């Protein structure tokens, strides 16, 4: 039976302003009634769901708050019944009292049970409909089976998958304010009156000339949302707009009345002051519904979410700008079925000629290729672009006709520790942050920029109140001097450049605390992975390479492996697609060694010969019969794509096939000049080697190294063993040294190489490697080791003449293959 004994026993009503209340004897017990959700900043922020039944409010403490995502199951702990009088309560429960902390009415309305509530409660499954300001549709409360010794009555709160569901959206973040007072939980905690409060600054809605009276209030239109993609779409069907970093806002104009509504329909008109409202009210229309975003611009002219938050907190309204980009209704006509380009034209006509300092501004668009627009946006320091189908209607919800692509990643992280600053007046050096996965907090790296001196000190105070004895992270993290662990309760928004392969964020900057999101909700945000599609060279190059497709998916295909040259993972894969018909015979089924640069060539590099954890199965392995070590090789183009995905920037090959490990099929002479040796001398050395090989009737081919020298190769019929081939290469190099000791050396030591060219014969030993033909090089310029003709060498061709994607490179690939018939020309190396 419903009662309030526990409720009364826990509270001293002489100290708390909470209502004492009595069990109400009115209303039907099986018909539902009112519902309310209180947001409660007690020892731990949570949300209290209360359903009227039997004269009281059944109550559950929902630790992470309700979710509109049907896939989210939120823990709801059944607590003592509350009086009906408690429903409208807002205020602060004194510290030291039960539930001490601030309380707001986050949502309220009515609830309708599907079956008898008392029987459903006893059964442990209550299905009901909510009709509130923020929450709608069908919901379920399901009791969990208690564990041994469990005293709490644990349930799950789950949203049904119906028309009111919003997978992937966060209503707690979108709508943190009270539906009664409009105040946040923080404002109530700061002592602002929760009932009858008048904001510090009020602005009137000045009626526009010619508008006689307010019009009929318009219905809220759920906004259209963009789907996150890695690349901006291309094609003439798309237009591209700047992606703003502010608050999405729907403006409704009805006669003299203007309202600014959030994504979820909350009225935030008073928050943004009078200028935007006045300019909207002055527009010549009887009614209109406009879509846009309110921002604050930094000195650079780029919208800044942190500045927007600061101005809202300080009640500053003079910097708000409302960029408008769509028009859903005008003068009584619903425009949503019209093509986007026509809606935008109507919007631009409605705004007319705008002054430079207007508070309401038209968000212009561009028809340039999406990739180019995104590159421009990133160079300008913008967040990204939003691409929209020019001919599409306005469709509420998230769909494929609006696509957003970002320059920098940005998401919330849980703060698990910090390093104090050793500088006077600065509280923090860096934060240690992470995200949850399978219930565990994973370390995501350090954030050491983005703090003001004041902000760093204030944040340190808050973190010091949460000090912990041990690390909250699930694995060991790099330590530092004075490292302080904290309870993982605070959530910060962080902007960063990219993720490393170890899922650590790079170039991270702190943007501010996000107190509207529980720490347990923070996960690694992953845009939809792009499928790697290797594209051929454009038709004007004459390249004979066809389109190469691969099942391998590139994560972060736009990640720059050569940042200065703007060559991405996708760009490298495109290069290999162009050269694959020529490159295939030199890399397939041949032992490999790899040079990896997961964070780009400017970061750490690794030379890898054996398999490692997480390596794609497209990179094959076999046991070396001599030592049992794993040998890596690839079988097809999927293998090359997997190498690119793995951050491989140089592919090195053995001089043999995997089925003939002991019989090399080539000899290589790598010309490695000492610093200061002129490239002309290196070219002459290559030509000198050619002459001597011709004298021995050995076929020879040449390629650029992509660096400082050239590689001269001799194809062989695989018959001689490694010792014979290496001995021949050594004797040949020694003969060159003896013939011109002032020009050549066959000795590896740096002292012996001074002012000379090292004729590197050591590449011909078992297990030794050389860079593959057509492979990229981890060098400035993003160059390629390119097979060429001897005529080109004679004409003065530089060893680094062919950058990836360059016109020179594309033109070279359009010519006849200079290494055609390479292995067919091979001869048997005879001893003696």
N, C-alpha and C positions, 0 to 999 in steps of 0.2 A: 504493500500500500504506500502511496505517495506520502511523504512527510518531509519536514524541514528540521528535524532534530539535529542531524549532523551539521547542517548549514549553520544553525544558531550556535551550536557548541563550539564551532571553530572561530567565531567572530566576537569581538567586543564592540558593540554598537555605540559605545561612548567614545570610541577612538576612531572608528571608520564611518565614512558617510554612506556605506552600502545600506540598502533598505533591509529592515528586519523582515517585514512581510509576513503574510499568513497564507495558508493553503486556500486557494480560491474555490468556492463552491459553485461557480457558474461555468457554463460551457459544457459541451459533450466530450466525454473521454475518448470517443472513437473517431472523432471528426477532424483531428489535427488541431490547428490553431495558429498562433503566432510562432515564428522562429526568430532567433537572433544569433549572430556570431560576434562575440566580443574578441577583440584583439587585446591581448593582455601581456604587458611587459613586466612579468614577475621576475623571479630569479632567472627564469629562462623564458624568452619570448615564445608565446604559443597562441592558439586561437581556441575559444570555448564555443562549441556548438550547443545551442539550447533549443529544445523542442517542447512546446506546451502540451502537457498531458495530465489529466487528473488534478487540475488546479495548481500544478507546479511546472517548473521547467526542467525536464530531463536534461542532463548536462554531460558532455564529453569534452575532455581537454585534447584537442587535436594538435599534437606537438609541432608538426610542420605546416599546419593550415590546410584548408581544402584545396583540391586541384581540379581543374576542368578537364584534365587529361584522363580518359578512362583507363589508361595503362598504369596510372599512379595509384598506389594503395597507401593511404595515410593512416598511421596509428592514431587511434582515438581512445583515450582512457576514460572509462565511465566513472564519473565522480558524483558527489552528493547532489540531490535535487536543489534547485534554487527557486525562490519565490517569483511569481509572475511580475511583481513590482521591479525585479532586477533587470528586466529586459531593456529599459531605456537608460540604464546606468552608464555614465561616463564620468571619469574623474581619476583621482589618485588614492589608492589604498595606502595608508601610512606605512613607512618602513618598520619592520618588526612585527607587523600584524600578518595574519594568514593571507597569503596572496599579495603581499605588499608590492606596489608598482602601479603604473598608469594603465587605464582601461579606456578603449573607445568602442563604439558600436560600428563594427566593420561592415556588417550587412544585417538587414532585417526584412521581414515579410511574413508570408504564411507558408505552412507546410500541410500537405495532404497525404496521409498514409494510404498505401494500396490495400492493406488488410487491417484487421483489428490490431492496434498498436500494442496493447497489453500482451496478446498472444504472440505477436512478433517479437516483443522484447524477451518473453520467456523462451521462445524458440531460438533466439540469437541471430535473427536476420530481419531487419526492418527495412522495407522498401518504401520510398516516399518521394513526393514531388515538392520541390522548392520553388516559390515564386517571390524572388527578392529583387533587390537593385542590381546585385552582381551575380548571384547564383540562381540558376533556373534548371528546369528539367528534372529527370529522375536520378535518385541517389540511393545508395545502399549502405547500411551499417551492419557489419557482420562480426559476431563475437568470435574471438580466437580461443582455441582450446588452451586452458591454463597449463603452464609448465609446473613440474613438481616444486612446491614451495612458493609458487606465484601468488601474491596477495592482490595485485591489481586486476581489475576487470578490463581486459584489453579487447578492443574492437578495431575493425578497419573501416574507414570512410572511403567509399569508392564512387566515382561518377559513372553513371550509365552511359553507354555509347549511343547517344541520341543527338537530336538536332542542336541541343545546347552544349554539347561537348566541344572542347577546343584543344585537340592534341597538340602538344608542344608549346602551348602558351602558358604564361604565368600570371594569373589574375592577381596574385598577392603583390607582385612587383608593379603591375600596371595600375592597380587601384589601391594604394595603401591607406587612403584617408577614411575618416568616419563618414557614414552616410547621413548622420544627423547634424554634425557641426562642421564638417569639412576639414577638421583638424587631423593632424597626424598623431601617432602615439608619442612622438618626441615632443610635439608642441604641448600636448596635455601634460607630459612629464615636466615641462619647463614652467608649468603653472598657469598656462592660458586657460581661461574659463571654457569648459566643455559644453556649457549650456548658455545660449543667448550671447555667445561671444561675437563681438564685432571686430573684424580684422583691423589691424593697425592702419591700413590705408584703404580707403574706399574710393572708387571711381564711378562716375555716372556714365550711363550709356546715352550719349548725346544723339538725339534723333537727327536723321539726315533731312536736308531741305526737301520739302514736297512730300514727306511721309507723315500722314495725319495721325496714325495710331498704330499700336502694336497689332501684328497679324496673328493668325492662328498658329499655335506652337506646332513645329514640324516634327515628324517622327525621326528618330535616330537611325542612320544607315550604318550598318556594320562596315568598317573600312576594308578595302582590298589590301592584301598583304603580299610582300615579295618573297619568293623562294630563294634561299641562299645557294649560289653556285660558285664554283671556283673561277670560271671564266665568263666574261661578258659575252652575250650572244652576238653573232655577226649577221649581216644581211640587211637589205633595204627595208625589211618589214619592221625593224626595231628602231625606236628612238631611245636616247640615253639622257638621263638627268643626273645632277649631282646628288650624292647620298648625304643627307644632312644628319647631324648628330644632335638631335633635340627631342622635343615631345611632339608626337603625331597629334594633330588637332583638327577636329571637324568644326567648321564655322557654320552656324545656322542663322540666316537672316530672315526675319518675318516681320515686315513692316518696320516699326521703330525698334523692335526687340532683336538683340544679337546675343547669341550664346556660343561659347567655345567649349566643345565636348571632347573628352579624351577618347582613346581607342575603345574603351569599354562603356562610353556614354556618360561618364561623370561630368558634371558641370564645373569647369574650372575658370569660368569667365572672370571672376574677381581676382584670380591669382596673377593675371597678366596685365592688369592695369587698363587705362582708358584709351591709349593711343590706337592700339590694334582694333579695339571695339569701335572707336569713333570712325576710323577709316572704313571699316566694313559697313557701318551704318550709313555712311555717306554714298555708298554705291547706288547707282540708279537702277533699282529693281524692286519689285513688290515682295519677292522672296528668293532665296538662293540657299543651296547647300554646297559648301566649298571644302575641299580636302587639301591639307597642307601640313607644315611642320613649323613649330615655333622654336627659334634658336637664339643664341647669343654668339656674335662673331668675335673671335680673338683679333688681336692687332694684325695678324697675318691675313685676315679676311676669311678664315676657315671657322666653321661652326664648332663650338666647344661645349660639350655636355657639362663639364665641371664648372665652367663660368655660368652656365644656365642655372645650375643648382645653387651656386653661390648667390646669384641675384634673387632667386626665389626665396632663399633663406633670409636674405637681408631686406626683403620687400622692395628691391630696386626694380623698376619697370621701364626705365628709359632706354634700355638696350635691346629689348625684345623685338625680334623681327619675325613676321609670319610669312614664310615662303609658301605660296599656294601653287598646286600643280594639277588640280582636277576640279571639275564642276559637275556635280551629280544632279542638280535641280536649278532651274532658273524660271522665274515668273510663272510658277505653277506647272511647268513642264518637267517631267522626269527625263533626264538626259542619259541615263545609265546605258541604254541600248545603243547610243550613238558611238561611232568610232572615237578612240582617244584623241586623235588629231583634231577632230571637230569640236570635242569638248574643250580641249585646250585653247583652241581659237576663240571659242565663245567666252572662255574665262579671260583671255587677254583683252577681248573687246570690252568685257564688263569692267575690267580694271582701268582701261584707258591709259593715257599717258601718265606715268608715275614720276614723281620727283625722286631724286637720288636718295634722299633720306627717308623715303616712305617706310612706314612700319609694316605695311602689307605689300609684298613684292611677288611678281610673277616668276616662277621657277622655269627658266628657259630650258630647252632641250636641243640635242644635236643628233644628226643622222650619220656621223662618222662611224666607221667600224668600231664595234664594241671593244675590241682589244686595244685599239689606239686611244679610245676615250678613257679606258681604265688606266693605261700608262700615263696619260696626261694628268688624270686625277691623282694618281699616286705621287707623281713628281711635284704636284702643287701642295702636297700634304693633306689632301682630302681623305675622307674615310673610304670612299669608293664611288661606284655608280649604281643607279637603279635603271635597268633596261626594261622597256615596256613595248608590247606589240602595238604598233601605231593604229592598227585597224580593229583592236579589241574593244568590247564593251567593258563597263565597270562591273566587276563581279566581286561581291563581298567574300572575305575569307582568303586563304592562301591558295594560289594557283600558279600555273605555268606561264601566264602572260605577263607577269611582273617578275623580274629576276634581279636580285641584288648581288653584287660582287664587290669584295672588300680589298683594300690595299693592306691594311693592317688588321691583325686579329684582335679581338677584344672580348673579354668575358669576365665573370666573377671567379674569384679564388678564395679559399678559406685560409686565414692567417694562422699558422701554427707555431711561429716563433719570430724572433727578430735579433739583429745584431745592433747593439748600441753604437752610436757615433762617438769617435774620439775627439770630435771638434766641439769647442765650447759653443753652447747655445743651440746645438742641433741634437735632437733626441735620438734619431734613428739613422743608421747607415743603410740597412736593408731589411726587408721582410722576407721570411721564408713562407712560401705559399704552396697550396696543394688543392686537390679536388678529390671527390669521393668516387670510388669504383668498387662495386660488390661490398659496400659497407665499410671499406677501408679508405683512409686518407692517404693518397699518393702524393709524393713530393713533386712539385712542378718547377722548382727553381727559386731564385731570389729576385726581388724587385728593389732596385736601389735608386731610382729616380722618380721625379714627379711630386716630391714633397716640398711644401714651403717650410720654412723654419718653424713657424707657428703650428702648422698642420702636423709636422713631425713630432713636436713636443706634446700636442694634444693626443695624438694617436698613441704615443708611448705611454701616457698616463692610463689610457684605457686598456692597453695591453698589460701593463704592470698589475692591473687589478685582476688579470686572468692568468697570472703566472702558474706554471705547472712544473712538477718535478721531473717529468720525463717527456720525451718526444711524442707528439700525437701521430706522427707519420708511420706508415706500416713498414718502412725499411730505413736503413741507415742513410743519412744525408751528410753532405760536406759540412764540417763544423768550422767555426771561426771564433775569434777571440771574444769572450764575453757573451756567447750565444745564450739567449733566454728563450725557454719553451713557454708556450701559452696554451690555454684551453682553446680548442678550435671552435670558437663561437662567432668571431667577427668575420665578415665577408667584405672583401675589397674588389672594386672593379679595376682591371689591369689592361692596359693596351700593350701589345707586343708585336714583334715583326713576324715571328714564325715559331713552329715547334721543331726541336731537334728530333733525330731518330729515336732518342731515348725519352721522348715526350717531356723535354725541358723547354721552357719558354726562353726566347732570345730577345734582347733589347727591350726589356719590360719597363713600363712606366706606370706608376700608381696614379689612378684617376680619382679615387675617393671611396669611402665606405658605402656599401649598399645594404642598408639596414632593413630593406623590405624583402630580403631573401634569406631564409633559414640556411645555416651552413650545410645541413644535411642534404640540401637540394643541389649543391654545387657539383657539377660533373664536367668532364672534358667535352666542350662543344665541338662537334665535328660536322662541317658542311658535307653535303653529299659528295662522295669520292668521284672524281672524274675518270672515265674510261680512257685509257691511253689509245689514241688513234694516231698512228704515225702517218704524216702527210707526205706526198711526193713533192719534188721540186715543182715550182710553177712552170707552166707550159712554155713560157718564153725562154727558158734556159736550154730547152732541147734535151734535158736529162732523160735517159731511157728508163730510169727506175720507175717501177710501178708502185701503186699504193700498197704499203705493208700494213697489215692489221695484226693486232696482238690481243690476247685475252688478259694480259697483265694490266692492272690498274695502277696508274701513278697517283700516289698521294701527294698533294701539293705540287701539281705539274708546273705551276708558275713559279716555283721556288728557284731563285737564281743561283746557279752553280758557279757562274762567272759574273759576279755583280756588276763590275765596271762595264763589261761588254753586253750586259742584259741578256745573257744566254741562260735559259731556264732548263729544267729537266725535260720539259716537252720539246724545247728547241734542240736539245741534244738527241732526243729520240727521233725527231724529224730528220736530223742529219744522218743518223744511221739508216733510216728508211730510204734516203736518197742513194746511199752508197752500198746498200746491202747486196745487190746483185754482184758487185765487184769484191766486196769485203768477205762474203760468206765463206769462200774456200780457204781463207787465211785464219779464220777463228773457230769454225764449227769443228767439233770433235778433236780439239787440240787443247792440251793442258794450258791453263791460264794462271796468271797472277794479276792481282787487281790493285789499283791505286784508288782509294776511296776518300772522298771529301764530303761527308754528309751535310756539313754546314757551308758548303761552297769552298772554292779553292783558297779563299782567304783564311779559312779556319783550319783546324787540325786535319792532317792527312794520314792515312793508314795504308801500308803495303800489306796485302793479304794474300796468302797462298792456299789457305785451308778453309774449310767450311766453318761457319759460326752459327750460333743460335739465331733463329728467326730468318735465316736465309731462305729465299724462295726455292720451291722444288723445281722451278724452271732452270735453276743453276744446278747442273748435275754433279755427282761425285763418283769417284772410284778410288779403290785402294791402290797405292803405289806398291808393287810387289817387292820392292827392295827394302822399304822401311815401314810399310803399313800405314803411312800417312795418307790423308785424303787428298786427292787431286781434283781440282775444279775444272769443269768444261761446260760448254753449252751445245745444244743440238740444233737450234733454230733461232728465228728472229725473236720469239718469246724470251729466249735466254738473254739476248741483248737488252730487251726491254726490262727484264728483271735486274740486270746490272745497273741500268740507268736508275731504276727505282731505288736500288741499294746505294746510290750515291757514288757509283764508280765513274771516275773522270779520266782514267787511263786503263786500257785493256792491253795487257802484256801476254805474249805467247811463248810457249816452248817451240823449238825448231823441229817438232815431230808431231805425229798423230797419236791418239790414245791407244790405237791398236798396234802401234809400232813404237813403243816407248824407247826402245834401245837403238833405233835406226833413224837418225835425223834426216829431214828432207830439204835442208837448206843450210847455208853458211851465211853469217852476217858479219860485216865489218862496220862498226859504229865509230864514226869520226867525231871525237870529242875534243874540241880545241881548248887550250888554256885561255884564261882571261886575257883580253888584249890582242889575241891573234885575229887578224883580219879575215872576214868571211871569204874574201877572194882566195886566200891561201887554202881555206877548207875546200872550196870548189875545185881548186887545182889538185888537192889531195885525192878527191873522189875520182877525178879524171885520170890521175896517175894510177890508181888502183884498177880502174877499168882497163887501162892499157896493158897492165901486167897480167890481168885475168884473161884478156884476149890472147896474149902470148901463150897462155896455158890452154887455150881453146875451151875455157869455161864460160858458160853463159852468165850474164850479169845484168842486174836491174838496180835502179836507184830510186830512193824516195827521200823526201824532206823529213827531218826529224820532228819538225814543229818547234824546235828550240834553236840551238846554235850550230848544229851540224847536219850531216847527211848519213844515210845508211845505204851501204852497198850490199846487195844480196846475191847469192849464187844458189839456184835451185839444184837439188840433188835427187837422184833416184835413191830411195831409202834402202841402202845396203850396208854401208860402212857404219861402225859403231861410234859412240860419242868420243871415245879416246882418239880415234883416227881423225875425226873431223876437227876436234879441238887442236890436235897436234898440227894438222895442216894449217889451220888459222893462225896458230902461234908462229910457225915457221915463216908464213907469208908476211905477218906483221914485223917479225924480226928482220926479214930481208928488206922491207921498206925502211926500217930504222937504220940499218947498216948502209943503205944506199944514200940516205939523206939524213944523217944524225942531227943536223941542225933544224930539221923540219918535223921529223916523226919520232915517236917513242912507243915502244911496246910494253913499257913498264907502268904499272898502275900508280905508283907513289906520286904524290903531289910534287915532290922535289924534282923528280925526273921529268915532269910534264912542263916545267917552267918555259913559257914561250913557244911550246911545241903543240903538235896535234897528237893526242893519244889514239892509236889505232886499237880499239877495244876488241880483242879477239875472245875475251872471256865470256862473251855472250853465247859461245858455242859449247859450253859445258852442260852436262846433264842437269836439268832443273833450272838452268839460267834462262832468262827471258829477255825479249826485246819488245818494244811497243809495236802493236799490230798495225799493219797498213790500214789507213783511214780512221784510226783511233784518234780521239781528242787527246789533248795534252793539258795537264794542270798548270798551264803557264799563262802569263799575261797575253792577252789577245785572243784567247780561246782558239788556239791554232790546232791544225790537224797534221798528222804524219801522212803525207800525201805521195802516192806513187806518181812519178813523173818520167819524162824522157831525158835521155842524155843530151839531146839538143837543147832542152831548156836549161840544163845545168851549164852547158857551154855558153848560153846567152846571158848567164848571170843571175839565175833564179835564186832568191833568198831562201834559207831553210825554214823561215817562219812565214812563208808567203800566203798561206791558205787558212784564214780564220773561218770558223763555223758560220755558215749562212751568208758569207760575204759574196759579192758579185764575182770576184775573182775565182772563188772556190766553185760557185755554181757554173761558171763558164768552163772551168777545167773539167767538171764532171760531165759536161755536154759533149766533150771531145771523145775521140776514140780511146779505148782503154789502153794505157801505156804498158800495162802488165798482162795483157791478154796472152794466154798460153804459157804462163809462168812455170807451172809444174811440168807441163808437157815438154818444156825445153831442158828439163833436168838431166844430168849425166851421173854416171856412177863415179864416185871418188875412188881412184885407184891408189893403193899404198905405194910409197916410194916415189 
